[in-house]
Amino acid sequence: MERKKFENLALEHLDAVYRMAMQLARHPEEASDLVQETYLKALRASARFEEQGGGIRPWLFKILHNVFYTHISKTRRRPTPVESFPEATTRIPQPNEPEPAWDLEALDWEHVDERLKEAIHQLKPEYRSVLLLWGVEGLKYREIAEIQEVPIGTVMSRLHRARTLLMEQLSDFAEEKGLKGGSPDSP
């Protein structure tokens, strides 16, 4: 693909890539660094990019995903200074505890109830990321599987589990709003 055409195509998805980077990094500066590195890697690989029906966006998300987890892996291998260890009573994640993958506060969900946001935030990162890639970014199972480098069945399983956990956590909220789960025949 011609470089100028590739650049224009890639830049069309800059906002979506930044939004995903923000969810992964949880800090604007880190998200900007992730986006910069993602686009740098994409430009270096532009000659090898081939349109495969899904467009360039899933390909950029896959690069972003790899950049983020490479960064996390490098960060975890660094020694932690003794003064950086959290106190036992704090809610700061422990050094070996994975960072949350998403910062739902950054999403512009004006009409989403805080209880739903909190329920999504409490999901394990692997469930939360699949749910948001599918529900917010509108990606297909195949694209999510490629981004996360897992089988499509794993994506389907994680999405099902995430939705089930949300339904369990939000059953009181559903009743309050008059949304009863189950079959139409259930009492």
Contacts in CASP RR format, 6 or more apart in sequence:
PFRMAT RR
TARGET T0000
AUTHOR 0000-0000-0000
METHOD contacts of the structure
MODEL  1
MERKKFENLALEHLDAVYRMAMQLARHPEEASDLVQETYLKALRASARFE
EQGGGIRPWLFKILHNVFYTHISKTRRRPTPVESFPEATTRIPQPNEPEP
AWDLEALDWEHVDERLKEAIHQLKPEYRSVLLLWGVEGLKYREIAEIQEV
PIGTVMSRLHRARTLLMEQLSDFAEEKGLKGGSPDSP
1 9 0 8 1.000
1 46 0 8 1.000
1 47 0 8 1.000
1 49 0 8 1.000
1 50 0 8 1.000
1 51 0 8 1.000
3 46 0 8 1.000
6 43 0 8 1.000
6 46 0 8 1.000
6 49 0 8 1.000
6 56 0 8 1.000
7 43 0 8 1.000
7 46 0 8 1.000
9 56 0 8 1.000
10 39 0 8 1.000
10 42 0 8 1.000
10 43 0 8 1.000
10 46 0 8 1.000
10 56 0 8 1.000
10 60 0 8 1.000
12 56 0 8 1.000
13 56 0 8 1.000
13 57 0 8 1.000
13 60 0 8 1.000
14 35 0 8 1.000
14 39 0 8 1.000
16 57 0 8 1.000
16 137 0 8 1.000
17 35 0 8 1.000
17 38 0 8 1.000
17 39 0 8 1.000
17 57 0 8 1.000
17 60 0 8 1.000
17 61 0 8 1.000
17 64 0 8 1.000
18 31 0 8 1.000
18 32 0 8 1.000
18 35 0 8 1.000
19 106 0 8 1.000
19 107 0 8 1.000
20 61 0 8 1.000
20 64 0 8 1.000
20 133 0 8 1.000
20 137 0 8 1.000
21 30 0 8 1.000
21 31 0 8 1.000
21 32 0 8 1.000
21 34 0 8 1.000
21 35 0 8 1.000
21 38 0 8 1.000
21 64 0 8 1.000
21 68 0 8 1.000
22 28 0 8 1.000
22 31 0 8 1.000
22 103 0 8 1.000
22 106 0 8 1.000
23 101 0 8 1.000
23 102 0 8 1.000
23 103 0 8 1.000
23 104 0 8 1.000
23 106 0 8 1.000
23 107 0 8 1.000
23 129 0 8 1.000
23 132 0 8 1.000
24 31 0 8 1.000
24 34 0 8 1.000
24 64 0 8 1.000
24 65 0 8 1.000
24 68 0 8 1.000
24 101 0 8 1.000
24 102 0 8 1.000
25 31 0 8 1.000
25 33 0 8 1.000
25 34 0 8 1.000
25 68 0 8 1.000
25 103 0 8 1.000
26 99 0 8 1.000
26 100 0 8 1.000
26 102 0 8 1.000
26 103 0 8 1.000
26 106 0 8 1.000
34 64 0 8 1.000
34 67 0 8 1.000
34 68 0 8 1.000
34 71 0 8 1.000
35 64 0 8 1.000
37 67 0 8 1.000
38 60 0 8 1.000
38 63 0 8 1.000
38 64 0 8 1.000
38 67 0 8 1.000
39 60 0 8 1.000
41 63 0 8 1.000
41 67 0 8 1.000
42 49 0 8 1.000
42 59 0 8 1.000
42 60 0 8 1.000
42 63 0 8 1.000
45 63 0 8 1.000
49 56 0 8 1.000
49 59 0 8 1.000
54 140 0 8 1.000
54 143 0 8 1.000
57 139 0 8 1.000
58 139 0 8 1.000
58 143 0 8 1.000
58 146 0 8 1.000
58 147 0 8 1.000
61 133 0 8 1.000
61 137 0 8 1.000
61 139 0 8 1.000
61 143 0 8 1.000
61 147 0 8 1.000
62 146 0 8 1.000
62 147 0 8 1.000
62 149 0 8 1.000
65 147 0 8 1.000
65 148 0 8 1.000
65 149 0 8 1.000
72 98 0 8 1.000
72 99 0 8 1.000
76 95 0 8 1.000
76 96 0 8 1.000
80 95 0 8 1.000
84 95 0 8 1.000
85 95 0 8 1.000
86 92 0 8 1.000
86 93 0 8 1.000
86 94 0 8 1.000
93 99 0 8 1.000
98 125 0 8 1.000
100 121 0 8 1.000
100 125 0 8 1.000
100 128 0 8 1.000
101 125 0 8 1.000
101 126 0 8 1.000
101 128 0 8 1.000
101 129 0 8 1.000
102 120 0 8 1.000
102 121 0 8 1.000
102 125 0 8 1.000
102 128 0 8 1.000
102 129 0 8 1.000
102 132 0 8 1.000
104 117 0 8 1.000
104 120 0 8 1.000
104 121 0 8 1.000
105 117 0 8 1.000
107 136 0 8 1.000
109 117 0 8 1.000
113 173 0 8 1.000
115 170 0 8 1.000
115 173 0 8 1.000
116 166 0 8 1.000
116 170 0 8 1.000
116 173 0 8 1.000
119 165 0 8 1.000
119 166 0 8 1.000
119 169 0 8 1.000
119 170 0 8 1.000
120 128 0 8 1.000
120 131 0 8 1.000
120 132 0 8 1.000
120 166 0 8 1.000
121 128 0 8 1.000
122 169 0 8 1.000
123 131 0 8 1.000
123 162 0 8 1.000
123 165 0 8 1.000
123 166 0 8 1.000
126 148 0 8 1.000
126 158 0 8 1.000
127 158 0 8 1.000
127 159 0 8 1.000
127 161 0 8 1.000
127 162 0 8 1.000
127 165 0 8 1.000
128 162 0 8 1.000
129 148 0 8 1.000
130 144 0 8 1.000
130 148 0 8 1.000
130 155 0 8 1.000
130 158 0 8 1.000
130 159 0 8 1.000
130 162 0 8 1.000
131 158 0 8 1.000
131 159 0 8 1.000
131 162 0 8 1.000
131 163 0 8 1.000
131 166 0 8 1.000
133 139 0 8 1.000
133 143 0 8 1.000
133 144 0 8 1.000
133 147 0 8 1.000
134 141 0 8 1.000
134 144 0 8 1.000
134 155 0 8 1.000
134 159 0 8 1.000
139 147 0 8 1.000
141 152 0 8 1.000
141 153 0 8 1.000
141 155 0 8 1.000
141 156 0 8 1.000
141 159 0 8 1.000
142 152 0 8 1.000
144 155 0 8 1.000
145 151 0 8 1.000
145 152 0 8 1.000
145 153 0 8 1.000
145 154 0 8 1.000
145 155 0 8 1.000
148 154 0 8 1.000
148 155 0 8 1.000
167 174 0 8 1.000
167 181 0 8 1.000
171 181 0 8 1.000
174 180 0 8 1.000
174 181 0 8 1.000
180 186 0 8 1.000
END
